Amino acid sequence: MIDKLEGIYVRYERLGELLSDPDVIADMESWKKYAKERSDIEETAIKYSEYKKTEEDMLAAEKLLEGETDPDMKQMLEEEYYSCKEKLVKQKDELKILLLPKDPDDDKNVIVEIRGGAGGEEAALFGYELYRMYVKFAEKNRWKTEEIDSNTTELGGVKEVVFSISGKGVYSKLKYESGVHRVQRVPDTESQGRIHTSTVTVAVLPEAEDVEIQIDEKDLKIDTYRSSGAGGQHVNKTESCIRMTHLPTGIVVTCQDERSQIKNREKAMKVMKSRLYDYYNTKYQSEYAANRKSLVGTGDRSERIRTYNFPQGRITDHRIGFTIYSLQEFLMGDIDEMVEALAIYDREAKLSAQT
């Protein structure tokens, strides 16, 4: 581990020199590349520098202790030695975490897809509440959200909604949200006061960059149609809505959010690239494929990652056995505690796998 950290530190120092080199400054592409690389390893390099300083202080105190006869000075040096030793253990644990392989998608924007599963209208209503929850969470983090496509119900629910969230580290925070979310509550339409169980499926896809996914135009079938919205001057007047089909995979994307056919096509293409990126990752990475299968599921009641129990006011994530008793605040976007708990669990599992 120390050899690896030393190599990172040497590289960090070298990158600092390169960023000051006039030849590199003149080549903006190279400068950006080196700046990003240095930024990516900066935290690890600084932490390792602090670790080395603590180790030096500990060894210095140990050496001085060998010839020290004054009781007060000896006590002070012993306190310094053991303080540094304790600090080293903590710093080493922090460095282990920093050395964990970083998910290459963590800094990406995301496409979120929410679909009603079992439960009909009640599932659609809860689907809207989850959509609102993620929008509120995005607002708290100063991220930008943009609706791409939706299929609403008369009571205000969503059978399906697709939207994007863009900002710093979005995927790193929301990637654990993929899966089946189960709700238990008494619907407004239930006269007997019986608790119903419904499910909603959430899929969080990292937004693919153009360099990662190239789509051949001949592989796409694009149909246009009229909006199926609730009414208004624009609805059913122009064929601005887009249905895009990727023929080799059969993946279909629709978009009717914008009045402009060109804008809807751009949004549909963004979703198509993200779905294809996810599709090929799933196909060629068996470990990722198994994970995604367990997280996303099909929308059945039995395939769940989280339960929202309204009578008890609790949210339980079944993957980590973690429960929060603040349901209303959670649904208003206060999901940080759950997100952090999932990230810690994932990190500890990776650390255990390395030992």
N, C-alpha and C positions, 0 to 999 in steps of 0.2 A: 504493500500500500504506500509506504513512504517513497519508494522509487517512482511510483506513478505520480505522486504528489509533487515530487522534486521536478519531474519532467514537465508537469503543468506549470509550475512556477517559473522554470527556465523559459518556457515558451511564452508565458505572459510578459516577462521582461523583454524578450526579443521582439514581441509584437509592439511593445511600447516604443522601441527603437525604430522599428519599421514605419510606424505612424508619424514619426518625426523626420523621416527620410524624404528629401525634396523630390526624388524620383518617384516615390510611392505617392506623395501628395499630388504630383502632376497626373497620376493615373487614378482617376476617381473610382473606377470599378475595383481596383486592387485595394485602395484605401478603405472603401466600404467593407470589403471582404475581411480585411485584417481587423477593422474596428469591431465588426460583429463577432469575430472569433475571440477577440480580447474581452469583449463584453460578456460572452458566454462563460468564460473561465475566470472572470475577475473575482467573483465571490470565493471560489475555491482557492485561488492564489493568495488572496488576502488572509483567509482563514488559516492557510498553511503557514504563512509568514508569522501570524500570531502564535501558532502552535510552536514553531521553531524558537520564537522569542521566549515563550514560557519554559520550553525545554532548556534553553541556555541559562535562564534565571535559576531553574531548579539545580542544574549541574554546578553552577557557580556557588549556590548556597551550600551544596553538599561538600564541595571542595574546601570552602572556608571553615566548615564544621570540623574538618579533620584536625586542624591545629588550634582550634579555639579553646581557651581555658576559662575565659570569663563567663560565669553562669548566666548573666543577663543577655550578653551577646549571643551565647550559645542557644538560649531559649528563642531569641528573635530569629536566628538563622534556621532553627528547627521549624518554627511556624512558617517561615518563608518557603522552606523546602516542601513541607506537607501541603501547603496551600497551592503551590505550583503543581505538585503531583496530582492533587484532586482536580485542578483545572485542566490538566493534560488529558485526563480520562474523558471529561466532558467535551473538550475540543476534538478529541479523536473520534468520538461518536458523531459529532457534527460533520466531520470530514468524511466519514463513512457514508453518511446520507448524501453529501454533495457528490460523491463518486458514483452513486447509483446511475445507471444508464438513463438518460433523459428521454422522455417520450418525444419524438421529433415533431409530433402534432401539437404539443402543449401550447405553443404561442399562436396557434391558428385561430381564425374566426370559425364560427360553426353554423351549420344548418340544423335546425331543430324541427322534427316532425312529430306531431302529436295526433294520435288516432284513437277514437273510441273503440273499446273492445266489447266485452260482455256487459250488458246492462242497458242497451238502447238509449233512450233520451237521457236517463240519469248519467250514463257514461259520457254522453256528449256535453252535459252541463259541467261535469267534473273536468272534462278535457279543457273547457274554457277556463276554469279556475286554475288549472296547471299552467295554461298559456299565460294568464295574467300574472301568476307567481313568478315565472321566468322573466317576464317583461319588467316586473317590479325589481327583481334581483339585478337585472341588467342596469336599470336606472340607478340603483344604489352604487353600482360599480362604475357608473358613467360610461357604460357601453351603449352602442347604438343598436336598436332593433329595427327590423324592416320585414313586414309581412309579405310573403311571396304568393301564397295561395291558401284559400280556406273554403270549407264547406259547412255552412252554418245551419242551425235548426230554428224553427219558429219560436222556441222558448229561450233562445239566446245561447244554446250550446254549440259546440263544434264537433262535427263528425270527424273532421280532419283539418289541421292547420299546419302550414309550413312557413317558417320564418327564419331569418338570419339574425345572428348576434355578432357584432364586431367590436373588437377592443383588445386591450393587452391581456394575454393569458386566458382568453375565454375558454378554450377547450380544456385547459388544465383544471379549471374549476367545475365545468359542467359534464365532463366525460363520464362521470359515475352516475349520471342521471338516466342513462339508457336502460330501459327495462320496462316491466309491467308494474304500474302503480295501481294499487287496489284501494277503493274507498268503501267504507262501511258507514251508512247513515240512513235516516228516515227521509225518503224523498217527500217533497211538498205535495206530490200527487197521491201519497199513500194515506188513505183515510183511517186505516187500522193501527197506524203507528209502528209498523213493522220495519226492522232494519234491513235494508237491501245492500247487497254487495255488487259492485260494478268495477270494471277495470278499464284503464287507459294505457296505451302503449306509447312510450317516449323513445325516440331515437335521436341521438346527438351525433352528427357527422362532422368531422373536421372539413373545413372548406378547402377544396383542392385548388392548387395554383396551376396556372396555364402550363408551366414547365413540367408538371407532374402528370397531367392528363391531356392528351391530344386526341381530339375526336374528328374522325374523317366524316365530312359532310354526307358522303354516300351511305354512311351507316345510320343516318338519322332520317326519320319520317316525321314531318312537321305538319300538323293539321291546325286549322283555325276554326273558331266557332264563336257564337255570341254568348255574352255573359248570362249567367243563370242567377243573377242577384235578385234582391227583393223588389226592385223597381227603379224608377227614375228615368231621366231623359236619355241617359247613355245605354241603359240595359236593353238588350235585344235590338239595338240599332246598328252596331258595327261588329264585325268579326275580329275583335282585338284579342280574344283569348287564344292561348297557345296550348296545344297538346303535342309534346315531343316524345318520340319513341326511339330508343336506341335498339336497332334491329338485332345486332349480335347477342345482346343480353336480354332483350325484352323489357328493359327498364323504361317506365313511362313517367313523365313529369308533366304536370299541368300548371298553368299560371294565368290568372285572370284579375290580378290585383290592380294593374295599371290600365289606363284607357288607351295607351299607345301599344300597338302590336309589337313594335320594335323593343320597347322597354320590357314587355312581358317575355319576349324571346330571350333577352339578355338575362333576366331573372331565372327563366327556365333552364338556360344553359349553365348558370352557376350551380343550380341544384343538381342537374344531370352530372356535371363533373364531380361533385362531391359524392353522389351516389356511386358513380363508377369507381372513384378512388376507394371508397369503402368496400365495394364489391370485389375489386382486385386484391385488396389487402386480405379480405376474408378468404378468398380463393387460394391464395398462395402462402398464407401464413397460418398454419394449422393451429397454433396456440391462440392466435387472435381470433380465428374462426370459432373455436370452442368457447372462448370467452364471450364473443358477441352472441352466440346462440343462447347461452345461459342468461345473458342480460336482456336481450330484446324480446325473445319469445314470440308468441303468436296472439296474445291478448286473452287467453283463457284465465279463469280465476286462479287456477293452481300455479300458474307461472308468474310469480310476483317477486319483486325486489323490495317493495315498500308498501306498508298499509297506513292509510289515513283513517283513523277511527274517530268519528265525530262525537258519539255519546261519551267517550272517555277523554276526548280532547287530546289525543296522542298521535304521534307519527312514529312508526317503527320501521327501521331498515333491517330486513331479514338477513342480509349478507354479513352484517357485522354485529347483529343483535343490539343495536343502538336505538334508544327511545327518547323522544323529546315531547314534553307536555306543554306545548304552546302552539296548538294547531292553527288558530286564526292568524297569529303573527307569522307563522311559517308560510301560510298560503298568501300572505301579503309580501312575500319576497325575503323574509328573514330566515334564510336557509344556510347561513354561514357555518353554524355549529355542525350541521349535518355534513356539509361539504368538507369541512376540516377533518371531521372524524373519519370519513371515507378515505381521505388523502393519507392520514396517519396510518390507518389500517393497511392500505396498499403499500406504503413505504416500509412498514415493519415486516410485511410479508416478503418483500423483496430483500430486505436485510437478512431475514432468516434463511432465505434460499441461498444466500451467498456464503453462509457459515457452514 
